[in-house]
Amino acid sequence: MIVEVAELDGMSRTDHLAAWQKLFDEPVPDRLSMPFLRRFLAFEIQTRRYGGVPRSVDRQLQQVVGEKKRPGSARLEPGGRLLREWNGVTHVVDVVEDGFRWNGETHRSVSAIAKRITGAHWSGPRFFGLTRAVGK
Protein backbone atom coordinates (compact mmCIF):
# COMPACT_ATOMS: atom_id res chain seq x y z
CA MET A 1 0.00 0.00 0.00
CA ILE A 2 2.07 2.91 -1.27
CA VAL A 3 -0.20 5.92 -1.13
CA GLU A 4 -0.33 9.16 -3.03
CA VAL A 5 0.62 12.35 -1.23
CA ALA A 6 -2.90 13.75 -1.76
CA GLU A 7 -4.37 10.78 0.14
CA LEU A 8 -2.37 11.42 3.31
CA ASP A 9 -4.66 14.21 4.50
CA GLY A 10 -7.70 11.95 4.79
CA MET A 11 -5.93 8.99 6.38
CA SER A 12 -6.19 7.87 10.00
CA ARG A 13 -3.19 7.47 12.26
CA THR A 14 -3.41 3.69 11.81
CA ASP A 15 -3.21 4.17 8.03
CA HIS A 16 -0.20 6.47 8.44
CA LEU A 17 1.54 3.86 10.59
CA ALA A 18 0.87 1.18 7.99
CA ALA A 19 2.21 3.43 5.21
CA TRP A 20 5.37 4.08 7.24
CA GLN A 21 5.88 0.34 7.80
CA LYS A 22 5.46 -0.29 4.07
CA LEU A 23 7.84 2.50 3.02
CA PHE A 24 10.61 1.93 5.57
CA ASP A 25 10.06 -1.71 6.56
CA GLU A 26 10.27 -0.80 10.24
CA PRO A 27 7.91 0.58 12.88
CA VAL A 28 7.37 4.29 13.39
CA PRO A 29 9.64 5.87 16.03
CA ASP A 30 7.82 6.67 19.26
CA ARG A 31 6.01 9.96 19.80
CA LEU A 32 5.84 11.29 16.25
CA SER A 33 2.94 13.70 15.92
CA MET A 34 0.43 13.23 13.11
CA PRO A 35 1.44 16.48 11.33
CA PHE A 36 5.12 15.50 11.42
CA LEU A 37 4.37 11.92 10.35
CA ARG A 38 2.24 13.20 7.44
CA ARG A 39 4.97 15.62 6.27
CA PHE A 40 7.70 12.99 6.57
CA LEU A 41 5.67 10.45 4.57
CA ALA A 42 4.83 13.06 1.92
CA PHE A 43 8.50 13.96 1.54
CA GLU A 44 9.55 10.31 1.26
CA ILE A 45 6.85 9.50 -1.30
CA GLN A 46 7.83 12.51 -3.42
CA THR A 47 11.54 11.72 -3.14
CA ARG A 48 11.00 8.13 -4.27
CA ARG A 49 8.81 9.20 -7.16
CA TYR A 50 10.67 12.28 -8.41
CA GLY A 51 14.16 11.87 -7.00
CA GLY A 52 15.90 13.75 -4.23
CA VAL A 53 17.28 17.24 -4.08
CA PRO A 54 19.19 18.19 -7.26
CA ARG A 55 22.98 17.91 -6.93
CA SER A 56 23.46 21.65 -7.42
CA VAL A 57 21.10 22.40 -4.52
CA ASP A 58 22.72 19.72 -2.39
CA ARG A 59 26.16 21.25 -3.03
CA GLN A 60 24.87 24.69 -2.02
CA LEU A 61 23.35 23.26 1.16
CA GLN A 62 26.61 21.50 2.03
CA GLN A 63 28.49 24.77 1.53
CA VAL A 64 26.13 26.61 3.89
CA VAL A 65 26.45 23.85 6.49
CA GLY A 66 30.24 23.95 6.19
CA GLU A 67 30.30 27.73 6.63
CA LYS A 68 28.39 27.72 9.92
CA LYS A 69 30.51 28.55 12.88
CA ARG A 70 29.82 26.45 15.95
CA PRO A 71 30.00 28.30 19.22
CA GLY A 72 32.91 26.86 21.13
CA SER A 73 33.91 26.80 24.73
CA ALA A 74 36.25 29.44 26.05
CA ARG A 75 39.90 28.51 25.61
CA LEU A 76 41.32 27.66 28.99
CA GLU A 77 45.01 28.39 29.47
CA PRO A 78 47.17 27.22 32.38
CA GLY A 79 47.01 29.85 35.09
CA GLY A 80 43.30 30.48 34.51
CA ARG A 81 40.79 30.11 37.30
CA LEU A 82 37.13 29.09 37.37
CA LEU A 83 34.79 30.03 40.20
CA ARG A 84 31.37 28.57 40.86
CA GLU A 85 29.10 28.90 43.86
CA TRP A 86 27.08 25.76 44.56
CA ASN A 87 24.80 25.32 47.56
CA GLY A 88 26.44 28.18 49.42
CA VAL A 89 30.00 26.98 48.80
CA THR A 90 32.37 28.73 46.40
CA HIS A 91 34.40 26.24 44.37
CA VAL A 92 37.71 27.35 42.85
CA VAL A 93 39.23 25.40 39.97
CA ASP A 94 42.69 26.25 38.67
CA VAL A 95 43.67 25.44 35.09
CA VAL A 96 47.04 23.64 35.16
CA GLU A 97 49.25 22.08 32.46
CA ASP A 98 47.85 18.57 32.91
CA GLY A 99 44.19 19.37 33.61
CA PHE A 100 42.19 21.13 36.29
CA ARG A 101 43.04 21.37 40.00
CA TRP A 102 40.22 21.38 42.55
CA ASN A 103 40.42 20.62 46.28
CA GLY A 104 44.05 19.54 45.95
CA GLU A 105 43.32 16.96 43.23
CA THR A 106 43.99 17.19 39.49
CA HIS A 107 41.20 16.14 37.13
CA ARG A 108 41.28 15.63 33.36
CA SER A 109 38.06 17.58 32.75
CA VAL A 110 35.83 20.20 34.32
CA SER A 111 32.92 17.80 33.78
CA ALA A 112 34.47 15.36 36.26
CA ILE A 113 34.74 18.17 38.78
CA ALA A 114 31.16 19.30 38.17
CA LYS A 115 29.99 15.74 38.81
CA ARG A 116 31.97 15.56 42.07
CA ILE A 117 30.50 18.89 43.22
CA THR A 118 26.86 18.16 42.31
CA GLY A 119 26.68 14.37 42.39
CA ALA A 120 25.01 14.48 38.95
CA HIS A 121 26.19 14.35 35.35
CA TRP A 122 26.79 17.90 34.15
CA SER A 123 28.50 19.45 31.19
CA GLY A 124 31.52 20.94 32.92
CA PRO A 125 31.79 23.94 30.58
CA ARG A 126 28.09 24.62 31.09
CA PHE A 127 28.30 24.20 34.88
CA PHE A 128 31.16 26.71 35.08
CA GLY A 129 29.46 29.18 32.71
CA LEU A 130 31.83 28.72 29.77
CA THR A 131 29.02 28.11 27.27
CA ARG A 132 25.63 29.68 26.86
CA ALA A 133 22.38 27.80 27.29
CA VAL A 134 20.66 26.78 24.05
CA GLY A 135 18.15 29.42 22.95
CA LYS A 136 19.78 32.32 24.79
N, C-alpha and C positions, 0 to 999 in steps of 0.2 A: 504494500500500500504506500506508494510514493505519491504524495498529494501535490496539488498545484498551490502556488503561493496564495492565490485568491481564495482558496478553500479554508485556509488557516483561521480566518476571522470567525467563521461559523462553527468551528470544531470545539468539542469539550476538552477538558484537561486530559481525560482518559485517551481521547483520540490523539492529542499532542504527544502524550507519552508513548503511544504505539508508533507514531511517526518517527519519533526520536530513536526508538529501539530499531526500527527498520533502517533508518539512515546510518546510524553509527554502530549498530550491532552491540550495544551496551545500554544499561539502564541510565536514566536521566540522573545527573548529580542531584543531591539533596537540596531542597530549598530554593529551586529556581522559580521565580514568579511567572505567572502566565504571560504577561507582556514580554518579558525577557525571552522566555521559551519560544514564543511565537516569532519574535524578531530573529532569534538564532536559527530557527528552522527555516524561515524565509530566506535568510542569507545563504544557508547551506544549499537549499534547493536551487536558488539562482546561480550560485557558484558552480554547482555540478552541471547545470544546464548550459550556462553561457560562458563558463570559465571564470577564473579568478581575476584579480586586479591586473590590469595590463603591466607589462614589465617596466615601462617608462614611469608609471605612477608608483610602482613598488620601489624603484630606484630612488625616486624623489622622497618617498616616505622614509626609506633607510637613511638618506642623507640627513633629513630633519631629526631622526632619532639619534644619529651619530653626533649631531651638533649640540644636542641638549647638554647642558652642564649640570651635573649632579651636585647638590649641596654636600660638601664634605665636612668632616669634623675639623675642629681647630687643630693645627699642628702643634703638638706638644714637644717642647725641647727640654733637655735636661736642665734643671735649675728652676723649672716652672713649678707652680703650686696650685692645687685645686682645693677649694673650701666648699663644704656642704654641711648645712645644719640639718640634723635628722633627729626627731623626737627630743629636742632640747639640747642635743650634744653637737658641737661643731667638730667636724672631721676634717683633718688636714692631710692631704696626699701630696707628696713631693715627687716630681718627675725626675728619675735618675737614669743613668746610662742603660741599665739592664731591666728597666720596668718602672714600677710605681711603688713608692715606700709609704706605708701606712701602719701606724702603731708598731713601729720597729721591725716590720716584716716587708720584704719585697715581693710584689706580685707582678705577674706578666701582663695583666690587663686591669683597666679600671672597672670592668664588668665584674671581675672576681671580687674586687673590693666592695662594690655596690651590693653584691649578694651577701657578703659577710656582714655589712652594716645593716641591711634590711631583712635578711633571711629569705628573700625572694629573688627570683630571676629578674634582673633589670638590665637594660642597655646602660653600660657604664657611662658612655658619652652623654646619653640623655639624662641620667641620674645627676651627673655633675654639671649639667647645663651647657654642654659643648655643642649640642645640636638643638634645633628648634623642633617643637611638636608639629606633626603633620597638620596642615590647614591653618597655620598661623603665619 
